[in-house]
Amino acid sequence: MSANPFDKVKETLSVGDKNYSFYNITKLNDPRIEKLPYSIRILLESVVRNCDNFQVHEKDVENILNWEKTANNVEIPFKPARVLLQDFTGVPAVVDLAAMRDAMKRLGGDPSKINPLVPVDLVIDHSVQVDVSRTADALEENQKMEFQRNHERFNFLKWGSKSFKNLLIAPPGYGIVHQVNLEYLAREVIKNDQDVLYPDSVVGTDSHTTMVNGLGVCGWGVGGIEAEAVMLGQPMSMVLPECVGFKLTGKLPDHTTATDLVLTVTKLLRAKGVVGKFVEFYGNGVASLSVQDRATISNMAPEYGATVGYFPPDVNTIKYLTSTGRSQESLAYIDIFLKKQGLLIDYNAPSQLTFSSTLELDLSTVVPSLSGPKRPHDRVSLSDMKSDFLQCLKAPVGFKGYGLTEEQQQKQATFAFNGKDYTISNGVVAIAAITSCTNTSNPSVMLGAGLLAKNAVEAGLSVLPFIKTSLSPGSGVVTKYLEHSGLQPFLDKLGFNLTGYGCMTCIGNSGDLAEPLADAINKQDLVAAGVLSGNRNFEGRIHQFLRANYLASPLLVVAYALAGTVVIDFDKDPIGQSSITGKPVFLKDIWPSSDLIQSTIEKNVLPEMYKTVYSNVTGGNQRWNDLVVPEGLLYPWDEKSTYIHNPPFFQSMQLEPTPKSSITGAYCLLNLGDSITTDHISPAGNINRKSSAAKYLEERGVDPKDFNTYGARRGNDEVMVRGTFANTRLVNKLSSSVGPQTTYIPTGQSMFISDAAEKYKKEGHSLIVLAGADYGSGSSRDWAAKGPYLQGIKSVIAVSFERIHRSNLVGMGIVPLQFKDGQNADSLGLTGQEQFTIELPPQDQIRTGQTIKVTTNTGKSFETTLRFDTPIEIEYYSHGGILPYVLRRLVKN
């Protein structure tokens, strides 16, 4: 390895009696640095520090310095400081590492070489479900069921924590990965074993890794496949991004929240179009936002389409690090390092930065808002909610419509619950969840919800007993300040009892509705609603019976639970009737003021709470500590396990890759429209009892009550390939019905998609998918690429791709092709009934972005753009994917 040519800018930093070293990018003496957005400076520091003219070249430094001209035109290598995993995406990553050890041994290498080479943190947070709610023992009962369902997965992860070096696993019950990252794992500035300091940066296998951008840590979601390569020492190859500057001015009005702001920001940025770009916030308005407010905005970067939503660190950032109990040693060098590197911002100072483009928002114009009913960027002002929902009922079927007739709009259902009759109609709130991720890191909205609950209880209001209410904080710190403030008992009285520390409702782990309610909704086919404080509300995600889902602040979650319906105008309609006075109560009567919320934060959110909660992260609870796991480098696979299975990806892999060729005579497995999400491709929620995956499990003696979720079974490829495209709301133009069906073209037979794929595969046919715009949007899911690969899909031809999913497809050796501008399957007259030949050039002639011709057996031909975006992606493709590429390199080295 060559010496770093930029050692000349390396200097010593003395703090007290300790000396550190760092690569000072300001010493490059290049005037272009002062104009670089702060997020781009993070990329610059990385290439300067890691330059060896092998993986990272001097030209990469120049390309970033010349960012104004090179953005979106060159690729750069990036070596993130660390990797972050949650258990849904983390289990398959550790499964792959274990399988790579087996393959390493088979190919004659040393299996002990397969270890993470950068710090990897895995937080088990996606397995707990809201099985029990509205009771004092809900937390204990849900955790008990979590361990019953997932003991095989947890055993495997505990083995991984002991077997792999550089892997920290936070056991179940600590909180959601993003809040634990924000409050504890994020270093802000990394100190390595040689006492070299550098900016914290992270890639994670959850798309909402971006939440830590609010702390000034540059991080974003990648596919599990890409994350595994980073773990194994590979630099990420990425297109140098454009950076959109978002100027915030003014202050939020009283009675508006950070959630209202983020829903407003999401709509504005979606409209602008920031997919694949960095967004960086600046302006004096940012100075008025807490780190938690900023993190709320950063969290939803995937919803507005950006790679990151970055807030450069400032004095508020340093205060947050201090208040959350970071070590005195790190606090001593963080502030000085950031200043010397030119990475600490003063938001009140005039900006000298250059951006690719800009937009601006006056915070004083933000109004209380929700988003829905089917997409996170469809913001609705609170004052318009009633009329907007009623309009959605009759509007044509789409993202803002259900296409109901007049008669269907007026439908009602009556059912008995706990000895009393209830009548419901369209818009009934069936689930109201203060669920983790977007908002629960933010004391302003959590304590605000507690204050609203207190005022509601004291006003004599209550929540209907059949509504599934739940409180799933992002960490134990939230519980500590809710209890310290005396507000938790009021939430309990409204049914918002603590149900668990994990993703829960936001990921679809919402548990069952009360059976009489579910029956009533289904018999009348009502458009029932969920209101949650998360970030995703795609149809069928929160619960299969809820067709309308709205994102809202925790305060509005409580408000809609009290109202029991989304068909309410809070300005004109009372939220309920007081059981004390008998008089109507309006939302404005019980809404807490911003000053009261702020004073409650100051009195009740204390540094020692963070220190107590995070004093022993790996310690775990008694159930975790009682797990007995095997020892050794190689995992002893159990073929009977329906949770953990040795995947086929490496079992037949040879030391030299098989040359690639054109794809000929491929059948179309699915013909899809716009906005197909990873939830459609690889659902994470409950396994439908009539699905192919259910049949597989039943054949292996698994009782339907123990099916668990697709997310929980991601460690078993046999389940996941059968769960691919298994979403019950999938609309496939090759099927006459909604759901996971398709037409087997040779016979015209209708069958489950996974069954058709298996039949095609047995007969030696290649497969493709036709799709519309934003294919693969939504959560980062490696199985949304692994599943199609195992089904035999060789290429996806789409109008456009979501960034992470396109990368994942390439990582599995699937060819992403993009229709030329203005074209799609319909405009080209493609039905999906054709056979397709994709004329790929010889391997040594493949280039990024080249035009690829596709012809059909009906005589049609059209041109597409090959979406290999960087030269290294071509290399990955030639090896059959990124992991075979890495494994072969490790064996040969």
N, C-alpha and C positions, 0 to 999 in steps of 0.2 A: 504494500500500500504506500502510495506517495505521501510525502510530507505535505502538510496543509500550507499552500502558498499565502494564506491569509494569517499565518501565525504572527505576522508583523503588526496586526491590530489587537493582538492578545495582550491584555494588561492585568495588573494586580489590583484587587479591591480589598482594602483593609477596613474591617469593621470591628472596633474594640481591639481585642488581642488576637483576632483571627484574620487570616489572609485567604482570599479566594481569587480565582482568575476568571476572566470572561473575554469573549470576542466583542470588542467595542465597534459596532458598525458606524458610529459617528466618526471614528478615526479613518474611515475610508476617504474622508475629505472630499466627498462628492456632493455638490449642491442639490442633486436630485433627491437625496434622502429626505430633506426637509419637506418636500412636497408629497412624499409617499404616504398613503393612508397607513394608519398604525397596523392594521391587520396585514398589509403587504410587507411591512417592516419585520413582522414575525417570520414570514417566509424568507426574507433576505437574511436575517440572522442565522436561520437554520442552514442555508446553503454556504454561508461564510464559515460557520463553525465546522461543518461536515465536509468541506471541499477536500477531495483527495485525487481529483482528476481521473477517477475511475467510476464511482457511482455518482459523484457530484463534481461538476466541472466549473472552471473559472467562467466559462461562457454563461453558466446559469446565474452567476452573480450579476454579470452585465445585463442579462435579460431582465432580471428583476429591477435593477436600477433604472433600466430603460422602460419601465412598466407602462408609461403612457402610450408608447408605440407598440409594445409587444403583447399587451394584455389580449387574451383570447386568440393569440397567434403562435405562441410557443408553448412547449411543455417544459416543466421543471420537475426536479426530484424534491420530495419533501420528506424529512424524517421526523415524524411526531415524537414528542418526548415520552408518551405513554399511550396505552390502549385501555379502553373502558368497555366492559361487557355487562349485560344483564343475563339472567339465566335462560330465558327463551332462546336468545341468540348465542349465549355463552356455551350452553351445553353442546350444540353441534360443533362449535369451535374447538372445545376440548376433546370431543369425540374425534374430530379430524386430526388433532395433534396426536391422540393415542393411536389412531390408525396409521398415521405417518411413521410413528415409531416401529410399528409392525413392518411396514413397507421398507423402512430404512434397514431393518435387520435382514429382510428377505433379499434386498438388493446388495447386501454386503457392506453396508455402512454401519456406523455406530449409533444405535437408537438414543443414547444419552445426549446426542447433539440436538435432538428435538426438544427445545425449551424456549420459552419466551426470552428474547434478548433485550427487551425493554420492559419497564414495569407494567404489569397487567393487573387491573383491579376488576373483580367480578362481584356484582351485588345481586343476591338472589331476591328478586322482588316481583316477578311476574307470575308466580305459582299460586298465590293465595287468592281465593275467590270469596265473594259475598254470599256464602251459603246461609249464614245466620246474620240477621240484622235486627235492629230495634230492641236488643236485649243487653243487659249488663255483661253477660258472658260471651258476647259475639266474638270478641277478639280471641279468646281462648278456644272456642269451638272451631272457628275458622282456621286457626293455626293447627289444631289437632287434625282436622280434615286435610289440610295442606300436606302434612307429613305422611298421613295415610296414603294419599294419592301419589305422592312424589318421592317415596323413600328410595326407589331405585335410582332416580335422577340425583337425589341428594347424596346417596352413597357414592355415586360416580364422581360428583363434584368434590366431595370430601377426599376421595382418592386422588383426584387431580391436584388439590391444594397441597397434598403431601408429596406427590410424585414429581410435579413440575416446579422448577426453580422460578423465582421472579413472578409468582402468581399469588395474589392476595384474594381470598374469597370472603366476602361478608355474608354470614349465614342469614337465613330467613328471619324477618322481624326487625331489621335495622332501618329499612325505609326504601324509597325508590332510588334507583341508581343515580338519577340526575341531581336529586337534592343531597344525597350523601356526597356526591362529587362536589357540589357547590359548597357544602358546609364543612367538609372534612378532607376529601381526597385531593382536591385541587391544591397545587402547591404555589401557584402564581409565578414563582421562580424556582426552577429545579436546581438542586445541588447534587452533582454526581459523586462517584467514589473518589475522583481526583480533585474534588472541591472546585470544579468548574461550574459556574453559574450560567443559566440560560433560561429564556422564557418558557413557562409551562405551555405545552400544547398537547392536544389529545385527539385521537380518533376513536369513535365508539361504534358498536354494532347496533345501536339504537339511534334512529334519526334525530331524536331530541337531545342528543349529546350537546347540541348547540346551546343548551341552557347555560352552560358555564361561560359562554361569551359575555354574559352580563357581568361577570367578574373580571373581564379583561383577559381571560384565557382563551386562546384561539383553538376551537375544537368543532368537529362536525361528525356527522354520521357517515359511515362507509358500510359496504357489505361485509358480512362475516368473513367471506372469502378474502377480501382485501385486507381486513384487520389481521387475519392469520398470517398473511405475508409480512405485514409490518412487525408483528410479534417475532417473526423469524429473521428480522434484520434487513428486510428489503425496504428501500425507499419507496414511497408512493410516487407514482408518476402522474402528474396532474397538469391540466392546461392552466397556465397562469391566468387567474380570473380577472375579469373586470370588477371594479368596486364602485358600487352606487352609494353616494353620500346621502344620508337622510337627516336633514336638519330639524331639530326639535326646538321650539321656542315657547315661552310662556310657562304657565303652570296649570295642572289639572284643576277643574272646578270642584267645589265641594259636592259630595254625593256621586262623584265618579271614581272609578277604581282603575288599577293597573290592568285589569282584565278588559275593561271597556277600551282602554288605550290599545292593548295588543290586538283586539278584534278590529279596531279601526286601522291600525298599521297593516294588519294582514290583508285587509281588503284593498288598501292603497297599493301595496307592493305587488299583490297578485295582478292588479289592473296594469301596473307599470311593466311587469314581466322581468323577473330577476332570477329565473332558473339558471343554475350554474354560476351565479355571480356571488361575490361578497357584498353584503350591505353593512355599512359602517355608520353609526349614529354620532352626530356632533351637534353643537349649538348649546346655548345657555339653558334650554329646557331640560337637557340631560342632567344638569347639575342639581335640579330639583327632584330627581328620581333616585330612590334608594337602589342599592345593588339588587335587592329582591325584585323591585319593579322592573329593572333592566333585564334581569334573568327571566321574568315572565314574558317579556317581548322576545328575547333571544330564543327561548324555548320553542316558540312557534315558527322558527325559520323554515322548517319543512313545509308548514302550511302556507307561507307566502312564497315558497319555492327557492329561497336563497340557500347557498351552501352554508353561510354563517350570517348571523345578525349581531355584529360585533360592537361592543362598547369598550373603548380603550380605558385602561385603569386610571383612576384619579384619586383625590384625597378620600372620597367616599369609599373607594375600594379598600384602601389601607385601613380605614376605620372598621369596615366589615370584617376584614381578616383578623383584626384585633378583637372585635366583639365576639367572634366565633371561636376564640380560644386557640388560634394558631401559635406555634412555639415561639418563644422569645428570640431564639437564634434566627429563625427564618424572618421574623418581623424586622429584625435588625438589618438584614441585608436586602430585603425586597424593595423597600422604598429607595434606597441609595442606588441599587442596580437599575431600577426602572428609570430613574432620573438620568443616570449616566448614559443609558442606552437610547435616550430620547423616546421612551415608551410611556411616559406618564403625561397625561393631558390635563390642561386647564380648560374646562368646557366654557368658562366665561370669557376666555380670550378669543380674539378674532381668529378664524381658521385660515391657515396658509396651505391647506391640503388641496391636492388636485384629485378629482374623482372622475370616473367614466361618465357619470351623469348624476343629477341630484333631484331631490324632491324635498318638500318642506311641510311640516305640520305644526300649527299653533295648538298647543295642548289645551288651551282654554276653550277650544271648539269641540272637544271630545264630549260625547253624551253617553249615558248608560246604554249598553248594547248587549245583544246576544248574536250568535251566528248559527245559521241553520236554514232549513231543517235537515240538509243532507251533506253540506260541505262547510269546512271551517272558514272559508273566506266569503261566505254569503252573509255579511253583517246586516243585522236588523236593529234599528233603534228601538229601545224599550217601549217608547211611546207608540211605535208602529206595529208592535208584535201581534196584537189581536187581529188587526186588519190584514196583516201580511199572512198570517197562518190561514185565515179564512179564504184569502185569495189563492193560497197554495192548494187548498182542498179541491178547488174547481179548475185550477190551471192545468194545461196538458201535462201528461206524465213527463217528468224531467227533474232537474236538480231543485227546481222551485215549484213542483207541481205533482198532484196525485191523480188528476183526471177523474174526480168523483162526479157522479150525476147529482142532481138536486136531491133526489131521494136518498142517495148514499151519504150526502153531507148532513142530513138530518137524523141519521140513525142513532139509536140509543141502545144500551144494554143494561139490564138490571140483574144483580147477583147478590147472593147472601154471603156475608163475611163476618165471622165472630158473632153470629146471632142477629145481625142487623142487615137490612137491605140497602143497597147503594145503586144509584143509576148513573151511568157514565156515558159520555159521547166522545166524538172526535176531539182530540186535544187534551184528553185526560192525561195527567202526569202520573205515569206508572213507576218511574224511577227518578229519584232526586239524589244525586251523588256528589258529595264534596270529595272528589277523587284526586289522587296525587298527580304529580308531574307539573303542569303549567303553573298552578296557583298555590299549592300547599307549602312552597318554600317561602311564601310571602306573608309575614305576620299581619300586614295591613288588611288583607282580605280575609285571613283566617280569624283574627280577632274581631274584625268587622262582622263576620258571620256570627261569631259568638255573642257580640253585643246586640245584633239584630234578634237573635234567638231569645236573649234575655228580655228585651223589650216586648217581644211577641208573647212570651209566657206571662209576663207581668200584665199584659193587656188582655189576657184571657183567650189567646188564640191557641190552636192545636193543629196537628197534621192528621189527615184521614188515615186510619189504621192500615189500609191495604196498600198505601204507597210505599215502595221499597226505598227507604232513606238509608244513607250510609255515610260514614266519615272514615276516609282512608288517608291519613296524613302521609307526607313524604318522609318524615323521620320522627323519632321519639321526641325531638326538641319541641315539635308542635304540641304534643300532648303535655309536655312540661309547662309551656306557657299558657295553654288553655286551662290547665288545672290551677296554676299559680294565680291566674286572674279571676278564678271562680266562675268562668263562663262555661266550662264543659258540662256541668249539671243542667244548664238551660238547653244546650244542644241535645243532651240525652232526653230531656222531656219532650222534645219535638221529634224524637226518633233517630237523631244523628249520633247514635252511639258509635264508639270506636269499633271498627270492624276488622282492621288489619293495617299493616304498613307495607303497601305495595301498590302496583299499578291498578289492579282490580277492575272497576267498572270501565275505565278508559280503554282497556285492552279487550273488553268483552267478558271479563271474569265477573260478571254481575250476578251470577247465580240465578235461581229460578224466581219467577214472579209467583205471588200467591195463586194457587190453582184456580180458584173461582174467578179471579181477575183475568188470568190468561185465557180461560175458556170464554169469558164474556167478550174480550177483545177479538178473539179468533172467530167466534160464531158470527159476529156482526162485521168482521173485517174492518174494525175501527182503526183510524190513524192515531194510535196512542203515542205519547211523547215521553222522552227522557230529557232531563235537564241536568247537565253535569259540568263540573269545573275543569274538565280535561281539555284536550286539544284535537280530538278526532271525533267526528260524528257521522261518518259514512253510513249509508243505509245498511242495516243488518249487523253493524259492528258492535254496538252497545248491548243489544239483545235482539234475538231474531224476531220477536213479536213487536218491537218498537220501530215504527216507520218514520217517525219524526224525532230528531234529536237536536238539542240546542246546547251550544257551549255558552257558559255564563260564569260570572264571578261566584265565589262561594256565597256571597250575600244574596244574589239573585236565585241561587239554588234553593236556599232556605225560603225565599219569598214565594217561589213557584210551588214548593212543597206545601206551604201554608194555603196557597190559592187552590191547589189541586187541579189546575187546568192552565193551559197556555192561552186559552181564549179569554183573556182578561186585559182590560186597559187600566193599568194601575193609577193613571191620573184621574179616571172617572169612577172606576169600580172599586168597592171596598175589597180588601184582601180577605176579610172574614168578619165574623160577628163575635164580639166579646162575650165569653161565658160569664163574665163578672158583671158587666153593665147592660148587656143585651144590645149595645149600640154597634153600628158598623165601625170597623177599624180600617184605615187606609195605610198603604205602604209608607207614605210620608210621615205618618204618625210614629212609626217605630224605627225608621232608618237612622242609624247613628251618624253623627257629624264627623268630618275628617279630623277635627281637633280632638274629639273624644277618642277616636281610633288611635291617633298619634300618641296621646298621653298614656293610653293603655299599653301601647308598645313599649314606651320608655320605662314604665313601671314593671313590666312583666317579662320582657325578653332579655335574659341575662347571660353573660358569657359562661358562667359556670354550668348552665344547662347544656351547652355544646360539649364542654369538657367531660361532663358526666356521661352523656349519651355515647360519646365516641372514645371513652377511656379504654375499651377493650373490644375493638371491632371484630376481631377474628374469634373472640371467645365463644360467641353463640349461646343459645339457650340450651336447656337440659336435653331436649329432644335431639338437637344437633350433636351435642356432646356424647350422647348415647349411641350414635351410629358407629358400627364396627365396619371398617373398610379394609380391603386387601392392601398389601404392600407391594412394592416393586416397580421397575421401569415400565413393564408391559402390562396392559390391562387385561385381566382374565375375562374375556367376553362370554356372556351367557346367551346362547342362541334362543333360549326360551323367553328372554326379556322382551317385553313389548315397549319398553322405554328407551333402552340403550342397545344399539345394534352396530356391529362392525360394518361401516358403509362400503359400497362397492367401488368407490372412486379410485382407490390405490391397489386393490387386490390383484388386478391383472396388469398393472402398469409395468412397462419395461424401461430399461435405462435410456433407450433412445426413442424419441417420439415417432409415431407413424405419420408419414406425409399426408397433408390435407388435400382434398380435391373438391371439385364442384359438387353441389347438391342437386341430384337429378330425380325427377319424377316424384317429388315430395307431395304428400297430401296435406290439406289444411285441417288441423285439428279444431281450431276455433276461428271464427270471424267476429271480431269484437269492435265496439264503438270507442268513444272518447272516455277519458278519465277512468280507465281500468286500474284499480289500485292493487297493491300487494295483498290487501285483504281479499280481493277477488281471486288472485292467483294462488295465494297460500294462506287461507284463513287461520286465525289464531284461536278462535273461540271454540265453543262446544262442538263435539263430533256428532253430526246428525245420525240418528239411529237407522236411517235407511241408506246410508252412504256406503261406498266401497270400503272406506277405512273401518266403519263399524262392522261390516261383514268379516273383514280380516281379523279384527279383535275378537269377535264372537267365536270364530273358528279356533281361536287360541284360548278359549275359556274365560275371556274377560266379560264380566257382567256389565250390562249397559250402564248401571249406576257408577261404574268405575272407569268409564271411557275417558274421563278427564277432557282436556282440550287439545287441539292440534298444537298449540304453543307448548304445552307441557310435554308433548311426545316428539319434539323436534330432534331428539337423539336417536330416533328410529326411522331409518330411511323407508322401510316397508310401509309404515303408516303414512309418512309424509308424501310419498309419491302417489298414494291413493287419495290423499287430501288435496292434491294440486288441482286448482280450478274447481274446488268443491264448495264454493260459496253459494248459499241457497238463493242469493239475489243476483247471480251472474246472468247477464243477458248476452247470449251467443246467437248470432244470426243463423247458425247452422242447426238451431233447435227451435221448435215451435213453442216451447215452454221456458219459463224463467227457472234457472237453477243449473246444476252441474251436469247437463246433458249435451250431447252433440250427435251429429249424424255420421255414421260410419259410411263414407262415400261409396266404396265399392258395391255395397248392397242396399244403401239407403236406410239402413236400420238405425233406430234411435237407441242410444245407450249412454251409460255414465261415461264421462270424459276419460276417466282413468282406465276404464275397461276398454274403450275404443283405442286409447294409446297403446295399451298392452297388446291388443289384437294386431294393430298396425306393426308394432315392433316384432312380434312373432313372425309376421309375414315378410319382414325385411324392408319395410317402407320407412323412409325418412318423413319427418313432419315439420310443418311450419305453422306460425300463428300470424293472422292478419289483425291489425289493431289501429285505433285512431290516435288522437292526441293525448299526451301526458301518460303514456303507457307506463305502468309501474309506479305511479304516485303513491304517497302514503308511507307507512313505516318501512324502515330498512329491514328486509327479510331475505336472508341468504337462501331459504328454501323456495322463495319465489323464482330463483334461478336454478337451484339444485333439482327441484321437482320437475320442471320442464326438461332439464337435461336427462333425467332418468326416464322420462316419458318418451324420449327419442326426438324431441324438438331440436332441429338443427339451426333454425333461424326465426327471428321475429321481425316482421315487416310492419313498421308503425309510422304514423304521421309525425310523432315526436316521442321522446323517452324522458322519464324522470332520471335525474343524474345518477343516483346511487344504483337504481335498478339496471340501467344500461351497463354500468361498471360490473355489476354482479353477473349479468349475462355473459359479458366478455370473460369474466373470471371462471366461468364454467365451460368456455369454449363454444358458446352459442353466438351466432353471427347476428348483430343488430343492424338492420337495414332501414333506412328512412326514405319514405316517399318523397319525391321532388316537391318543391313548394307548390301549393295549390292542388295537389293530387292526394287522393286516398283510394281505398279499395272500391268505394261506390262510384267515384268519378271515373275510375278506369274500367268500370263494368265488371268487376270481379265479384263472384258470388261465394267463393270458397269451395265450390264443387270441383274446381279445376285441379290438375296436377301441375306443380311448379318446378322449374329448373332454374337454379341460381348459378350463373356462370362466374365462378370465382377464378381469378388468375392464378398462375403457379405461385407457390408460397413465397418465393424470393422476389416476386413482383407485386405483392400486395402493398398498398400504401394507405396512409390515413386519408379518410375523406374522399376516396376515389369513387367513381361512378361504376355501379354494378348492374348488369342487365339481367332481368328476370323474364323468362318466357313461360307460357302455359301450353298445355296440350290442346287448348282450343284455338291456338294460333295468335293469341294476344302476347305482346311484349311491352315492357315498360322499364324505365331506368330508376334506380334507387341510389342513395348515397350510403356508402359503407361507414358505419359509425364506430370504427376503430379510431379513437381520437388521439392516441399517442403511439409512437413506434414500439414501446414496450408491450402495448396491448396486442400488437401483431405477434410478438414473441410469445405471449401467453397463449394466444389462439393456436399457434403452431405446436405447442406442447399439450394442447387439450385442456388448458386452463391454468390459472395462476399457481395452484398448489402443486400440480405435477412439475411445473417449471421450477418452483422453489426446491422441491424435494430432489429433483435431478441435480440441481446445483449443489445441494448439501452433500449428496452422495459422492459426487465427483470431487468435491473439495476436501 
